[in-house]
Amino acid sequence: MARGGGSLEDLWSFNEEIVVRAAAASMIPLISAVGHETDVTLIDFAADVRAPTPTAAAEMAVPVRADLLLRTDSLARRSFACWQRCQEARRTELRAATRALPTAEELLALPRQRLDHASTRLPRALIANAQIHHREFSRIASRLGPQILRTRMGRCRELTAALAARAERAEMVARVRRRERLATATVRLAAACGPMPRRIASVSPASASGLRRWRNGRSARSI
């Protein structure tokens, strides 16, 4: 925003409140160049930059390319120098932290000491463990004598004989029952079909005789 020199009345419009507020609220950067260098208005304080003359404002708004490149290069060098200083500061802090940390020998000293103590106790512990297991095995071996094994074998033999006898009796009873069922079926068949051969009819007395022998033998064993 620029205007050439003039009287106070000519420049008074740049002191109006509405103009100053509009300049302050503007989203576009403003360069104030009102009057000569000695002229001061309120808009100079509301603008982003104040130029002494409109010509100086034009030079600020459109800088020389060489000056712009020089300034850009200067800013780049300053930025790189700042980055280098930051890196050097971080490197110095890292060296200080490294010196404060314990070394590998200091870190491994305590575990190495514990390992040495454990190594010295290990042979005694192994011997004690072997002795404990030896006493336990000896105690168990004393309970496994020949007499105990013979007694166990005798009990197993008796149990096997008893099971064999029970199996024999069960087989005999099953055989007698099968004969009785066969005799009953023969009698029913004879009654239904008339006289049958003598060979079939003779089964019933044999079955009855076998049943009597089994009952007599069972009574004698029970006595």
N, CA and C atoms as a LAMMPS dump frame, in Angstrom:
ITEM: TIMESTEP
0
ITEM: NUMBER OF ATOMS
669
ITEM: BOX BOUNDS ff ff ff
-5.0000000000000000e+02 5.0000000000000000e+02
-5.0000000000000000e+02 5.0000000000000000e+02
-5.0000000000000000e+02 5.0000000000000000e+02
ITEM: ATOMS id mol type element x y z
1 1 1 N 0.865 -1.166 0
2 1 2 C 0 0 0
3 1 3 C 0.911 1.228 0
4 2 1 N 0.862 1.989 -1.06
5 2 2 C 1.804 3.105 -1.212
6 2 3 C 1.071 4.349 -1.728
7 3 1 N 1.678 5.487 -1.397
8 3 2 C 1.194 6.785 -1.91
9 3 3 C 2.359 7.768 -1.83
10 4 1 N 2.425 8.608 -2.795
11 4 2 C 3.498 9.592 -2.811
12 4 3 C 3.32 10.648 -1.714
13 5 1 N 4.294 11.53 -1.615
14 5 2 C 4.254 12.538 -0.569
15 5 3 C 3.095 13.508 -0.75
16 6 1 N 2.758 14.198 0.304
17 6 2 C 1.663 15.159 0.278
18 6 3 C 1.511 15.799 1.635
19 7 1 N 0.469 16.58 1.766
20 7 2 C 0.228 17.258 3.04
21 7 3 C -0.388 16.278 4.039
22 8 1 N -0.537 16.737 5.285
23 8 2 C -1.13 15.909 6.32
24 8 3 C -2.567 15.557 5.983
25 9 1 N -3.309 16.504 5.365
26 9 2 C -4.688 16.223 5.006
27 9 3 C -4.744 15.16 3.899
28 10 1 N -3.779 15.164 2.995
29 10 2 C -3.769 14.157 1.925
30 10 3 C -3.488 12.75 2.462
31 11 1 N -2.692 12.699 3.496
32 11 2 C -2.326 11.372 4.06
33 11 3 C -3.215 10.963 5.229
34 12 1 N -4.195 11.797 5.583
35 12 2 C -5.006 11.487 6.776
36 12 3 C -5.901 10.253 6.578
37 13 1 N -6.231 9.956 5.354
38 13 2 C -7.094 8.777 5.129
39 13 3 C -6.419 7.476 5.584
40 14 1 N -5.083 7.467 5.649
41 14 2 C -4.377 6.257 6.103
42 14 3 C -4.332 6.16 7.627
43 15 1 N -4.92 7.169 8.271
44 15 2 C -5.059 7.128 9.733
45 15 3 C -6.46 6.73 10.169
46 16 1 N -7.364 6.495 9.227
47 16 2 C -8.736 6.115 9.56
48 16 3 C -8.756 4.715 10.202
49 17 1 N -9.663 4.579 11.163
50 17 2 C -9.73 3.312 11.908
51 17 3 C -10.104 2.146 11.01
52 18 1 N -11.061 2.369 10.115
53 18 2 C -11.506 1.287 9.251
54 18 3 C -10.391 0.782 8.333
55 19 1 N -9.55 1.727 7.889
56 19 2 C -8.433 1.347 7.008
57 19 3 C -7.375 0.585 7.806
58 20 1 N -7.094 1.08 9.012
59 20 2 C -6.083 0.41 9.836
60 20 3 C -6.534 -0.993 10.223
61 21 1 N -7.802 -1.141 10.597
62 21 2 C -8.313 -2.475 10.964
63 21 3 C -8.297 -3.425 9.754
64 22 1 N -8.639 -2.929 8.589
65 22 2 C -8.605 -3.764 7.384
66 22 3 C -7.182 -4.213 7.071
67 23 1 N -6.231 -3.343 7.283
68 23 2 C -4.835 -3.72 7.048
69 23 3 C -4.361 -4.764 8.059
70 24 1 N -4.787 -4.602 9.3
71 24 2 C -4.39 -5.566 10.331
72 24 3 C -5.035 -6.929 10.103
73 25 1 N -6.273 -6.974 9.57
74 25 2 C -6.977 -8.241 9.353
75 25 3 C -6.65 -8.883 8.016
76 26 1 N -5.86 -8.217 7.195
77 26 2 C -5.565 -8.751 5.865
78 26 3 C -4.708 -10.013 5.969
79 27 1 N -5.069 -11.07 5.178
80 27 2 C -4.308 -12.302 5.12
81 27 3 C -3.115 -12.186 4.176
82 28 1 N -3.079 -11.154 3.373
83 28 2 C -1.98 -10.93 2.43
84 28 3 C -0.951 -10.03 3.097
85 29 1 N 0.321 -10.356 3.056
86 29 2 C 1.341 -9.483 3.659
87 29 3 C 1.305 -8.087 3.017
88 30 1 N 1.379 -7.07 3.867
89 30 2 C 1.286 -5.685 3.413
90 30 3 C 2.614 -4.959 3.619
91 31 1 N 2.968 -4.144 2.673
92 31 2 C 4.114 -3.245 2.769
93 31 3 C 3.566 -1.815 2.759
94 32 1 N 3.809 -1.113 3.8
95 32 2 C 3.304 0.265 3.932
96 32 3 C 4.376 1.236 3.41
97 33 1 N 3.987 2.06 2.431
98 33 2 C 4.905 3.078 1.866
99 33 3 C 4.088 4.331 1.563
100 34 1 N 3.715 5.01 2.612
101 34 2 C 2.855 6.191 2.501
102 34 3 C 3.706 7.441 2.724
103 35 1 N 3.7 8.324 1.759
104 35 2 C 4.422 9.587 1.89
105 35 3 C 5.917 9.388 1.81
106 36 1 N 6.609 10.384 2.404
107 36 2 C 8.056 10.335 2.43
108 36 3 C 8.532 9.596 3.677
109 37 1 N 9.822 9.529 3.829
110 37 2 C 10.389 8.767 4.957
111 37 3 C 10.034 9.428 6.283
112 38 1 N 9.852 10.738 6.277
113 38 2 C 9.533 11.441 7.531
114 38 3 C 8.059 11.369 7.888
115 39 1 N 7.202 10.946 6.94
116 39 2 C 5.766 10.858 7.206
117 39 3 C 5.453 9.548 7.927
118 40 1 N 4.668 9.65 8.978
119 40 2 C 4.283 8.472 9.77
120 40 3 C 2.774 8.437 9.884
121 41 1 N 2.161 7.319 9.539
122 41 2 C 0.712 7.123 9.659
123 41 3 C 0.446 5.854 10.469
124 42 1 N -0.829 5.703 10.861
125 42 2 C -1.186 4.518 11.681
126 42 3 C -1.085 3.213 10.895
127 43 1 N -1.274 3.273 9.589
128 43 2 C -1.205 2.052 8.803
129 43 3 C 0.21 1.479 8.763
130 44 1 N 1.184 2.348 9.044
131 44 2 C 2.56 1.84 9.119
132 44 3 C 2.73 0.825 10.246
133 45 1 N 1.969 1.019 11.328
134 45 2 C 2.057 0.102 12.463
135 45 3 C 1.216 -1.165 12.254
136 46 1 N 0.206 -1.077 11.414
137 46 2 C -0.639 -2.259 11.156
138 46 3 C -0.085 -3.132 10.048
139 47 1 N 0.764 -2.586 9.187
140 47 2 C 1.321 -3.356 8.074
141 47 3 C 2.426 -4.278 8.571
142 48 1 N 2.775 -5.24 7.708
143 48 2 C 3.837 -6.194 8.054
144 48 3 C 5.22 -5.551 7.932
145 49 1 N 5.419 -4.72 6.922
146 49 2 C 6.714 -4.072 6.695
147 49 3 C 6.451 -2.616 6.331
148 50 1 N 7.305 -1.738 6.793
149 50 2 C 7.196 -0.31 6.427
150 50 3 C 8.39 0.057 5.545
151 51 1 N 8.082 0.641 4.412
152 51 2 C 9.126 1.132 3.499
153 51 3 C 9.16 2.653 3.565
154 52 1 N 10.32 3.234 3.439
155 52 2 C 10.375 4.713 3.533
156 52 3 C 9.706 5.406 2.362
157 53 1 N 9.771 4.791 1.168
158 53 2 C 9.185 5.405 -0.037
159 53 3 C 8.513 4.306 -0.86
160 54 1 N 7.629 4.67 -1.76
161 54 2 C 7.035 3.669 -2.645
162 54 3 C 8.079 2.932 -3.478
163 55 1 N 9.165 3.612 -3.867
164 55 2 C 10.213 2.931 -4.644
165 55 3 C 10.871 1.839 -3.807
166 56 1 N 11.152 2.151 -2.551
167 56 2 C 11.737 1.145 -1.659
168 56 3 C 10.761 -0.01 -1.443
169 57 1 N 9.452 0.294 -1.4
170 57 2 C 8.459 -0.779 -1.254
171 57 3 C 8.453 -1.682 -2.477
172 58 1 N 8.609 -1.103 -3.663
173 58 2 C 8.668 -1.923 -4.879
174 58 3 C 9.898 -2.807 -4.888
175 59 1 N 11.019 -2.269 -4.41
176 59 2 C 12.221 -3.087 -4.345
177 59 3 C 12.071 -4.226 -3.336
178 60 1 N 11.344 -3.975 -2.233
179 60 2 C 11.11 -5.05 -1.259
180 60 3 C 10.181 -6.116 -1.826
181 61 1 N 9.153 -5.665 -2.56
182 61 2 C 8.186 -6.623 -3.097
183 61 3 C 8.776 -7.449 -4.226
184 62 1 N 9.635 -6.867 -5.037
185 62 2 C 10.268 -7.576 -6.162
186 62 3 C 11.769 -7.425 -5.996
187 63 1 N 12.412 -8.323 -5.207
188 63 2 C 13.85 -8.166 -4.979
189 63 3 C 14.653 -8.551 -6.211
190 64 1 N 15.918 -8.161 -6.208
191 64 2 C 16.833 -8.516 -7.289
192 64 3 C 17.152 -10.009 -7.196
193 65 1 N 17.183 -10.669 -8.361
194 65 2 C 17.383 -12.124 -8.385
195 65 3 C 18.719 -12.511 -7.748
196 66 1 N 19.75 -11.721 -8.033
197 66 2 C 21.057 -12.055 -7.461
198 66 3 C 21.028 -11.94 -5.943
199 67 1 N 20.378 -10.87 -5.442
200 67 2 C 20.274 -10.729 -3.986
201 67 3 C 19.47 -11.879 -3.372
202 68 1 N 18.388 -12.264 -4.084
203 68 2 C 17.564 -13.361 -3.581
204 68 3 C 18.348 -14.67 -3.523
205 69 1 N 19.133 -14.96 -4.576
206 69 2 C 19.953 -16.169 -4.58
207 69 3 C 21.011 -16.106 -3.483
208 70 1 N 21.603 -14.913 -3.301
209 70 2 C 22.619 -14.77 -2.255
210 70 3 C 22.015 -14.993 -0.87
211 71 1 N 20.834 -14.439 -0.664
212 71 2 C 20.186 -14.631 0.641
213 71 3 C 19.803 -16.098 0.858
214 72 1 N 19.294 -16.738 -0.213
215 72 2 C 18.934 -18.156 -0.089
216 72 3 C 20.154 -19.009 0.234
217 73 1 N 21.282 -18.708 -0.447
218 73 2 C 22.506 -19.451 -0.164
219 73 3 C 22.995 -19.202 1.256
220 74 1 N 22.862 -17.968 1.721
221 74 2 C 23.269 -17.662 3.094
222 74 3 C 22.405 -18.421 4.104
223 75 1 N 21.103 -18.454 3.846
224 75 2 C 20.214 -19.201 4.754
225 75 3 C 20.522 -20.696 4.734
226 76 1 N 20.851 -21.225 3.551
227 76 2 C 21.185 -22.649 3.463
228 76 3 C 22.445 -22.964 4.251
229 77 1 N 23.476 -22.064 4.129
230 77 2 C 24.707 -22.289 4.886
231 77 3 C 24.462 -22.193 6.387
232 78 1 N 23.637 -21.252 6.786
233 78 2 C 23.332 -21.122 8.212
234 78 3 C 22.573 -22.346 8.725
235 79 1 N 21.626 -22.852 7.901
236 79 2 C 20.877 -24.05 8.302
237 79 3 C 21.796 -25.261 8.424
238 80 1 N 22.725 -25.405 7.453
239 80 2 C 23.65 -26.535 7.516
240 80 3 C 24.592 -26.413 8.711
241 81 1 N 25.035 -25.189 8.984
242 81 2 C 25.901 -24.987 10.144
243 81 3 C 25.154 -25.3 11.446
244 82 1 N 23.903 -24.904 11.5
245 82 2 C 23.095 -25.217 12.691
246 82 3 C 22.924 -26.722 12.857
247 83 1 N 22.693 -27.414 11.728
248 83 2 C 22.553 -28.878 11.785
249 83 3 C 23.85 -29.523 12.249
250 84 1 N 24.987 -29.019 11.776
251 84 2 C 26.268 -29.572 12.203
252 84 3 C 26.489 -29.344 13.689
253 85 1 N 26.154 -28.156 14.178
254 85 2 C 26.299 -27.9 15.605
255 85 3 C 25.417 -28.825 16.436
256 86 1 N 24.192 -29.05 15.969
257 86 2 C 23.289 -29.968 16.688
258 86 3 C 23.858 -31.396 16.7
259 87 1 N 24.389 -31.833 15.553
260 87 2 C 24.968 -33.169 15.501
261 87 3 C 26.174 -33.29 16.423
262 88 1 N 26.984 -32.269 16.444
263 88 2 C 28.155 -32.297 17.323
264 88 3 C 27.734 -32.305 18.794
265 89 1 N 26.674 -31.557 19.098
266 89 2 C 26.179 -31.561 20.483
267 89 3 C 25.646 -32.94 20.86
268 90 1 N 24.896 -33.566 19.943
269 90 2 C 24.393 -34.915 20.219
270 90 3 C 25.542 -35.91 20.362
271 91 1 N 26.586 -35.743 19.515
272 91 2 C 27.737 -36.637 19.605
273 91 3 C 28.452 -36.471 20.945
274 92 1 N 28.574 -35.214 21.396
275 92 2 C 29.206 -34.969 22.693
276 92 3 C 28.383 -35.588 23.826
277 93 1 N 27.081 -35.435 23.767
278 93 2 C 26.218 -36.036 24.796
279 93 3 C 26.322 -37.561 24.781
280 94 1 N 26.414 -38.145 23.573
281 94 2 C 26.536 -39.596 23.481
282 94 3 C 27.856 -40.076 24.069
283 95 1 N 28.955 -39.332 23.805
284 95 2 C 30.237 -39.712 24.399
285 95 3 C 30.176 -39.627 25.931
286 96 1 N 29.522 -38.572 26.439
287 96 2 C 29.403 -38.437 27.894
288 96 3 C 28.588 -39.583 28.482
289 97 1 N 27.487 -39.95 27.796
290 97 2 C 26.678 -41.072 28.29
291 97 3 C 27.446 -42.382 28.212
292 98 1 N 28.269 -42.539 27.168
293 98 2 C 29.066 -43.763 27.038
294 98 3 C 30.082 -43.867 28.164
295 99 1 N 30.698 -42.76 28.516
296 99 2 C 31.644 -42.8 29.634
297 99 3 C 30.952 -43.101 30.961
298 100 1 N 29.689 -42.702 31.078
299 100 2 C 28.968 -42.961 32.327
300 100 3 C 28.504 -44.416 32.432
301 101 1 N 28.345 -45.11 31.305
302 101 2 C 27.889 -46.492 31.348
303 101 3 C 28.999 -47.416 31.829
304 102 1 N 28.647 -48.512 32.514
305 102 2 C 29.68 -49.468 32.95
306 102 3 C 30.222 -50.253 31.756
307 103 1 N 31.439 -50.732 31.897
308 103 2 C 32.063 -51.506 30.836
309 103 3 C 31.54 -52.939 30.845
310 104 1 N 31.928 -53.683 29.795
311 104 2 C 31.493 -55.083 29.704
312 104 3 C 32.057 -55.923 30.847
313 105 1 N 33.3 -55.63 31.251
314 105 2 C 33.889 -56.364 32.367
315 105 3 C 33.136 -56.113 33.666
316 106 1 N 32.731 -54.859 33.868
317 106 2 C 31.971 -54.546 35.084
318 106 3 C 30.603 -55.204 35.067
319 107 1 N 29.97 -55.25 33.892
320 107 2 C 28.657 -55.892 33.806
321 107 3 C 28.733 -57.39 34.039
322 108 1 N 29.81 -58.022 33.576
323 108 2 C 29.936 -59.48 33.681
324 108 3 C 30.659 -59.926 34.942
325 109 1 N 31.108 -59.002 35.757
326 109 2 C 31.86 -59.39 36.949
327 109 3 C 30.992 -60.176 37.93
328 110 1 N 29.804 -59.655 38.246
329 110 2 C 28.927 -60.329 39.208
330 110 3 C 28.427 -61.683 38.69
331 111 1 N 27.929 -61.784 37.438
332 111 2 C 27.552 -63.129 36.95
333 111 3 C 28.729 -64.103 36.912
334 112 1 N 29.929 -63.604 36.576
335 112 2 C 31.087 -64.492 36.558
336 112 3 C 31.407 -64.994 37.971
337 113 1 N 31.253 -64.122 38.959
338 113 2 C 31.497 -64.537 40.336
339 113 3 C 30.483 -65.593 40.788
340 114 1 N 29.235 -65.388 40.42
341 114 2 C 28.205 -66.39 40.761
342 114 3 C 28.489 -67.721 40.084
343 115 1 N 28.953 -67.665 38.845
344 115 2 C 29.277 -68.9 38.134
345 115 3 C 30.438 -69.628 38.8
346 116 1 N 31.417 -68.886 39.273
347 116 2 C 32.544 -69.527 39.96
348 116 3 C 32.087 -70.201 41.249
349 117 1 N 31.222 -69.534 42.01
350 117 2 C 30.708 -70.136 43.24
351 117 3 C 29.901 -71.402 42.938
352 118 1 N 29.079 -71.326 41.902
353 118 2 C 28.287 -72.508 41.537
354 118 3 C 29.18 -73.648 41.065
355 119 1 N 30.259 -73.326 40.363
356 119 2 C 31.179 -74.364 39.885
357 119 3 C 31.877 -75.051 41.047
358 120 1 N 32.209 -74.3 42.086
359 120 2 C 32.843 -74.915 43.249
360 120 3 C 31.881 -75.783 44.052
361 121 1 N 30.589 -75.418 44.047
362 121 2 C 29.605 -76.221 44.789
363 121 3 C 29.087 -77.414 43.999
364 122 1 N 29.258 -77.421 42.694
365 122 2 C 28.667 -78.471 41.871
366 122 3 C 29.222 -79.864 42.184
367 123 1 N 30.538 -80.092 42.312
368 123 2 C 31.001 -81.466 42.611
369 123 3 C 30.441 -82.018 43.913
370 124 1 N 30.421 -81.183 44.972
371 124 2 C 29.869 -81.651 46.245
372 124 3 C 28.386 -81.976 46.122
373 125 1 N 27.671 -81.15 45.363
374 125 2 C 26.239 -81.413 45.184
375 125 3 C 26.011 -82.716 44.418
376 126 1 N 26.829 -82.97 43.406
377 126 2 C 26.68 -84.22 42.648
378 126 3 C 26.971 -85.439 43.52
379 127 1 N 28.019 -85.353 44.344
380 127 2 C 28.348 -86.483 45.236
381 127 3 C 27.219 -86.717 46.242
382 128 1 N 26.707 -85.628 46.827
383 128 2 C 25.609 -85.771 47.79
384 128 3 C 24.372 -86.363 47.131
385 129 1 N 24.075 -85.928 45.908
386 129 2 C 22.916 -86.467 45.199
387 129 3 C 23.089 -87.95 44.909
388 130 1 N 24.292 -88.348 44.502
389 130 2 C 24.539 -89.764 44.232
390 130 3 C 24.41 -90.599 45.499
391 131 1 N 24.909 -90.082 46.631
392 131 2 C 24.78 -90.82 47.883
393 131 3 C 23.318 -90.985 48.301
394 132 1 N 22.531 -89.929 48.122
395 132 2 C 21.107 -90.014 48.479
396 132 3 C 20.409 -91.08 47.63
397 133 1 N 20.664 -91.087 46.331
398 133 2 C 20.047 -92.09 45.467
399 133 3 C 20.563 -93.5 45.784
400 134 1 N 21.84 -93.618 46.178
401 134 2 C 22.371 -94.931 46.535
402 134 3 C 21.685 -95.481 47.778
403 135 1 N 21.49 -94.633 48.778
404 135 2 C 20.782 -95.088 49.985
405 135 3 C 19.341 -95.474 49.658
406 136 1 N 18.696 -94.708 48.783
407 136 2 C 17.321 -95.031 48.419
408 136 3 C 17.251 -96.365 47.686
409 137 1 N 18.178 -96.575 46.763
410 137 2 C 18.197 -97.855 46.043
411 137 3 C 18.503 -99.022 46.974
412 138 1 N 19.395 -98.807 47.944
413 138 2 C 19.704 -99.874 48.908
414 138 3 C 18.484 -100.218 49.749
415 139 1 N 17.75 -99.189 50.165
416 139 2 C 16.552 -99.45 50.968
417 139 3 C 15.502 -100.231 50.171
418 140 1 N 15.35 -99.869 48.896
419 140 2 C 14.378 -100.591 48.065
420 140 3 C 14.866 -102.001 47.763
421 141 1 N 16.19 -102.17 47.563
422 141 2 C 16.724 -103.509 47.259
423 141 3 C 16.547 -104.463 48.43
424 142 1 N 16.622 -103.94 49.656
425 142 2 C 16.42 -104.82 50.816
426 142 3 C 15 -105.364 50.881
427 143 1 N 14.068 -104.695 50.28
428 143 2 C 12.676 -105.169 50.271
429 143 3 C 12.401 -106.142 49.139
430 144 1 N 13.363 -106.332 48.236
431 144 2 C 13.164 -107.222 47.096
432 144 3 C 13.996 -108.496 47.251
433 145 1 N 13.892 -109.187 48.428
434 145 2 C 14.639 -110.43 48.666
435 145 3 C 14.003 -111.624 47.968
436 146 1 N 14.726 -112.765 47.932
437 146 2 C 14.174 -113.984 47.283
438 146 3 C 12.917 -114.503 47.963
439 147 1 N 12.868 -114.384 49.321
440 147 2 C 11.699 -114.88 50.029
441 147 3 C 10.431 -114.12 49.604
442 148 1 N 10.559 -112.795 49.422
443 148 2 C 9.4 -112.007 49.005
444 148 3 C 8.956 -112.414 47.608
445 149 1 N 9.94 -112.654 46.743
446 149 2 C 9.591 -113.067 45.384
447 149 3 C 8.941 -114.443 45.379
448 150 1 N 9.49 -115.399 46.224
449 150 2 C 8.875 -116.739 46.288
450 150 3 C 7.45 -116.657 46.836
451 151 1 N 7.258 -115.8 47.859
452 151 2 C 5.899 -115.653 48.408
453 151 3 C 4.95 -115.093 47.353
454 152 1 N 5.448 -114.108 46.622
455 152 2 C 4.605 -113.526 45.574
456 152 3 C 4.291 -114.546 44.488
457 153 1 N 5.277 -115.348 44.126
458 153 2 C 5.046 -116.383 43.109
459 153 3 C 4.082 -117.447 43.616
460 154 1 N 4.178 -117.801 44.942
461 154 2 C 3.239 -118.78 45.504
462 154 3 C 1.806 -118.262 45.467
463 155 1 N 1.628 -116.984 45.798
464 155 2 C 0.286 -116.396 45.75
465 155 3 C -0.251 -116.373 44.317
466 156 1 N 0.627 -116.034 43.392
467 156 2 C 0.181 -116.036 41.996
468 156 3 C -0.176 -117.439 41.531
469 157 1 N 0.6 -118.431 42.008
470 157 2 C 0.306 -119.811 41.622
471 157 3 C -1.039 -120.255 42.2
472 158 1 N -1.281 -119.91 43.473
473 158 2 C -2.568 -120.269 44.09
474 158 3 C -3.728 -119.577 43.362
475 159 1 N -3.526 -118.337 43.039
476 159 2 C -4.586 -117.62 42.336
477 159 3 C -4.854 -118.233 40.965
478 160 1 N -3.766 -118.657 40.289
479 160 2 C -3.934 -119.289 38.973
480 160 3 C -4.676 -120.609 39.099
481 161 1 N -4.329 -121.415 40.164
482 161 2 C -5.019 -122.696 40.37
483 161 3 C -6.493 -122.482 40.679
484 162 1 N -6.781 -121.461 41.511
485 162 2 C -8.178 -121.208 41.848
486 162 3 C -8.962 -120.776 40.617
487 163 1 N -8.342 -119.951 39.801
488 163 2 C -9.025 -119.522 38.583
489 163 3 C -9.23 -120.686 37.618
490 164 1 N -8.243 -121.583 37.565
491 164 2 C -8.395 -122.76 36.699
492 164 3 C -9.519 -123.657 37.183
493 165 1 N -9.605 -123.858 38.526
494 165 2 C -10.687 -124.674 39.069
495 165 3 C -12.044 -124.049 38.792
496 166 1 N -12.112 -122.728 38.965
497 166 2 C -13.377 -122.056 38.692
498 166 3 C -13.747 -122.172 37.217
499 167 1 N -12.748 -122.077 36.366
500 167 2 C -13.036 -122.225 34.942
501 167 3 C -13.516 -123.639 34.608
502 168 1 N -12.892 -124.638 35.258
503 168 2 C -13.315 -126.024 34.998
504 168 3 C -14.742 -126.256 35.46
505 169 1 N -15.058 -125.733 36.67
506 169 2 C -16.429 -125.899 37.17
507 169 3 C -17.424 -125.164 36.277
508 170 1 N -17.058 -123.973 35.837
509 170 2 C -17.965 -123.236 34.969
510 170 3 C -18.184 -123.973 33.652
511 171 1 N -17.099 -124.598 33.135
512 171 2 C -17.253 -125.354 31.896
513 171 3 C -18.165 -126.572 32.092
514 172 1 N -18.01 -127.246 33.233
515 172 2 C -18.853 -128.425 33.496
516 172 3 C -20.316 -128.018 33.626
517 173 1 N -20.555 -126.932 34.363
518 173 2 C -21.94 -126.474 34.526
519 173 3 C -22.528 -126.089 33.175
520 174 1 N -21.742 -125.408 32.353
521 174 2 C -22.244 -125.032 31.043
522 174 3 C -22.538 -126.264 30.191
523 175 1 N -21.657 -127.277 30.314
524 175 2 C -21.889 -128.499 29.541
525 175 3 C -23.152 -129.21 29.985
526 176 1 N -23.365 -129.306 31.333
527 176 2 C -24.565 -129.965 31.847
528 176 3 C -25.822 -129.211 31.411
529 177 1 N -25.76 -127.877 31.448
530 177 2 C -26.929 -127.094 31.05
531 177 3 C -27.236 -127.274 29.563
532 178 1 N -26.166 -127.352 28.776
533 178 2 C -26.408 -127.596 27.35
534 178 3 C -27.06 -128.971 27.129
535 179 1 N -26.601 -129.976 27.918
536 179 2 C -27.201 -131.306 27.783
537 179 3 C -28.656 -131.3 28.23
538 180 1 N -28.937 -130.586 29.32
539 180 2 C -30.324 -130.508 29.781
540 180 3 C -31.209 -129.844 28.734
541 181 1 N -30.688 -128.704 28.153
542 181 2 C -31.484 -128.064 27.118
543 181 3 C -31.694 -128.996 25.921
544 182 1 N -30.661 -129.778 25.586
545 182 2 C -30.788 -130.712 24.476
546 182 3 C -31.797 -131.804 24.8
547 183 1 N -31.753 -132.31 26.07
548 183 2 C -32.72 -133.342 26.456
549 183 3 C -34.147 -132.805 26.436
550 184 1 N -34.317 -131.577 26.929
551 184 2 C -35.648 -130.97 26.923
552 184 3 C -36.153 -130.793 25.504
553 185 1 N -35.226 -130.307 24.632
554 185 2 C -35.631 -130.142 23.241
555 185 3 C -35.965 -131.484 22.598
556 186 1 N -35.233 -132.569 22.992
557 186 2 C -35.505 -133.905 22.431
558 186 3 C -36.868 -134.41 22.866
559 187 1 N -37.176 -134.199 24.156
560 187 2 C -38.484 -134.64 24.673
561 187 3 C -39.612 -133.908 23.973
562 188 1 N -39.447 -132.576 23.8
563 188 2 C -40.484 -131.808 23.122
564 188 3 C -40.638 -132.251 21.674
565 189 1 N -39.5 -132.522 21.045
566 189 2 C -39.563 -132.966 19.658
567 189 3 C -40.234 -134.329 19.539
568 190 1 N -39.935 -135.227 20.52
569 190 2 C -40.564 -136.56 20.497
570 190 3 C -42.059 -136.456 20.742
571 191 1 N -42.443 -135.557 21.659
572 191 2 C -43.867 -135.388 21.93
573 191 3 C -44.593 -134.792 20.736
574 192 1 N -43.893 -133.964 19.973
575 192 2 C -44.539 -133.317 18.84
576 192 3 C -44.563 -134.199 17.597
577 193 1 N -43.548 -135.052 17.458
578 193 2 C -43.414 -135.825 16.208
579 193 3 C -43.652 -137.312 16.398
580 194 1 N -43.917 -137.783 17.576
581 194 2 C -44.139 -139.211 17.786
582 194 3 C -42.878 -139.886 18.279
583 195 1 N -42.821 -141.254 18.208
584 195 2 C -41.653 -141.996 18.717
585 195 3 C -40.417 -141.626 17.924
586 196 1 N -39.27 -141.481 18.627
587 196 2 C -37.977 -141.158 18.04
588 196 3 C -37.052 -142.332 18.226
589 197 1 N -35.958 -142.396 17.528
590 197 2 C -35.013 -143.499 17.703
591 197 3 C -34.512 -143.572 19.129
592 198 1 N -34.093 -144.774 19.466
593 198 2 C -33.629 -145.004 20.821
594 198 3 C -32.366 -144.209 21.134
595 199 1 N -31.586 -143.901 20.124
596 199 2 C -30.338 -143.162 20.355
597 199 3 C -30.616 -141.77 20.886
598 200 1 N -31.643 -141.148 20.377
599 200 2 C -31.97 -139.797 20.863
600 200 3 C -32.58 -139.854 22.241
601 201 1 N -33.415 -140.868 22.503
602 201 2 C -34.077 -140.96 23.798
603 201 3 C -33.11 -141.29 24.908
604 202 1 N -31.977 -141.9 24.578
605 202 2 C -31.022 -142.282 25.62
606 202 3 C -30.178 -141.115 26.106
607 203 1 N -30.373 -139.958 25.58
608 203 2 C -29.568 -138.812 26.011
609 203 3 C -29.985 -138.339 27.38
610 204 1 N -31.233 -138.378 27.688
611 204 2 C -31.732 -137.826 28.942
612 204 3 C -31.16 -138.533 30.154
613 205 1 N -31.105 -139.892 30.242
614 205 2 C -30.513 -140.534 31.433
615 205 3 C -29.056 -140.159 31.607
616 206 1 N -28.3 -140.085 30.505
617 206 2 C -26.88 -139.71 30.641
618 206 3 C -26.735 -138.303 31.186
619 207 1 N -27.571 -137.411 30.709
620 207 2 C -27.511 -136.036 31.222
621 207 3 C -27.84 -136.003 32.69
622 208 1 N -28.85 -136.749 33.095
623 208 2 C -29.216 -136.779 34.519
624 208 3 C -28.113 -137.384 35.356
625 209 1 N -27.463 -138.453 34.83
626 209 2 C -26.364 -139.078 35.577
627 209 3 C -25.19 -138.121 35.712
628 210 1 N -24.837 -137.389 34.639
629 210 2 C -23.74 -136.415 34.735
630 210 3 C -24.051 -135.312 35.705
631 211 1 N -25.278 -134.839 35.719
632 211 2 C -25.659 -133.8 36.668
633 211 3 C -25.536 -134.278 38.095
634 212 1 N -25.925 -135.549 38.341
635 212 2 C -25.813 -136.077 39.708
636 212 3 C -24.356 -136.181 40.126
637 213 1 N -23.473 -136.626 39.212
638 213 2 C -22.062 -136.724 39.569
639 213 3 C -21.476 -135.345 39.893
640 214 1 N -21.848 -134.362 39.125
641 214 2 C -21.309 -133.003 39.384
642 214 3 C -21.781 -132.476 40.728
643 215 1 N -23.065 -132.749 41.055
644 215 2 C -23.585 -132.273 42.333
645 215 3 C -22.913 -133 43.487
646 216 1 N -22.692 -134.333 43.353
647 216 2 C -22.027 -135.079 44.425
648 216 3 C -20.596 -134.599 44.628
649 217 1 N -19.877 -134.325 43.517
650 217 2 C -18.517 -133.822 43.652
651 217 3 C -18.472 -132.431 44.272
652 218 1 N -19.408 -131.574 43.955
653 218 2 C -19.442 -130.248 44.541
654 218 3 C -19.71 -130.317 46.035
655 219 1 N -20.623 -131.235 46.456
656 219 2 C -20.929 -131.381 47.893
657 219 3 C -19.716 -131.883 48.633
658 220 1 N -18.962 -132.848 48.026
659 220 2 C -17.761 -133.375 48.7
660 220 3 C -16.693 -132.307 48.843
661 221 1 N -16.497 -131.458 47.858
662 221 2 C -15.488 -130.388 47.974
663 221 3 C -15.878 -129.363 49.014
664 222 1 N -17.155 -129.063 49.078
665 222 2 C -17.583 -128.086 50.071
666 222 3 C -17.415 -128.625 51.482
667 223 1 N -17.602 -129.968 51.685
668 223 2 C -17.38 -130.558 53.038
669 223 3 C -15.894 -130.534 53.38
